[in-house]
Amino acid sequence: MKLLVIGSGGREHAIAYHLLKSPMVESVFCAPGNPGMKADGISCVNISEYAFEDLITFAKKEQIDWTFVGPEGPLFEGIVDQFTQAGQIAFGPNQAAAQIEGSKLFAKELMQKYGIPTASYASFTDQSAALSYLDQQSVPIVVKVDGPAAGKGVTVALTKEEAEKAIKSAFEKDSSQQRLVIEECLIGPEFSIFSMVYKGKVCHSLPARDHKRLLDGNLGPNTGGMGAFAPVGDISEDLYQETLRTIVEPVLVAMEKEGTPFNGVLYTGLMNTAEGPKVIEFNARFGDPETQVVLPLLKTDFAELINDLLHGRETQVEWMEDKACLGVILAAEGYPAKPIKGIEFALTSLMDPSMKIYYAGVSSYKPLISSGGRIAMITCLADSKDQAQKKVYQYLAEQDLKQIIYRKDIGSFLLKS
């Protein structure tokens, strides 16, 4: 098979890399990809992930068997709809179903209607009404900007002043169109589950845990993610099954009933509260950086699994439940607000086959030059989380990483919020 992956980050590097490992796959193209992918034999195509017509033309010319859409932006813009209309197979939700991530309000109203456990909330289109509501609430509290926000539209406010600032900032940008969701702050350890879905057939991943705060000790601003690991030891099998039964499966049924059936990858972000698992958010695609630690644990041939889903065949998915994978993100100084670009750096070759580097914001591979906030992720697959953590940090300690930052405590503690 010849496959196309849409996107350019570490998530897409992991997707393309694991698809290419399959004996069923002849070649994997990534549009636009990044230079670091080329070292793994992935063919980068200089076409923007939003240039749908050009992507379709390329897929037809190269006789691509199917396309895997990585990032949320093209999904919100209707890439799957356009591929389908052009007779091309694309794995991902259509524009209507992608609202589960694209609109916080859509997701909250869906959960409220179908009794899916989540935080209590109120929505606003008026700044003064939002501020009046805030006055009556306790902190911490969560302020979410409705609409696509690339993972950066959420403020977990520890003080009223912080929440007020988030509300005012949102309405300053576009007061006429803005909608906000203000919700209670759930307390407990976080975890996430990926569900690969196509026309009613579903395969669930092991639970993973992302570390979103910039600094050690879970401090500093929220980011796109500074590291992750899977599976999650404090999430028992009973809790995992309860989550599938009370949250993941009901939301897929709800989407079907609402006339927006979900196909592709549903990311369910969760908090294990004192009252049981509750939804923090849904995403309409694989998470980044969780993908980079989940896919290495997949025993099943990844390309075969997606291919079987797309063609309505029976699917079975097996995971390495006796292994663990952990990864640490390297980011440019100044991330997430104003990351420095153009940092030239070097990473020594990995001698250990259990370790892998997934590249993201790089404009050049030899030499390595940064082009974005999150630059790369160093991962390790081992017999335990502690073993994987030790190997990753030993490797990082040996690197000369001027102007590059990373957390020193990925996998070391429970994330409470």
Helices and strands as residue ranges (DSSP letters): E 2-7, H 10-20, E 27-32, G 35-40, E 43-44, H 52-61, E 66-69, H 72-76, H 79-85, E 90-91, H 99-102, H 104-114, E 121-124, H 127-135, E 141-145, E 154-157, H 160-173, E 180-184, E 190-198, E 201-204, E 209-210, E 213-215, E 219-222, E 227-230, H 237-243, I 244-248, H 249-257, E 264-273, E 276-283, H 290-294, G 295-297, H 302-310, E 324-332, E 344-345, E 355-359, E 362-364, E 368-370, E 374-382, H 385-397, E 404-405
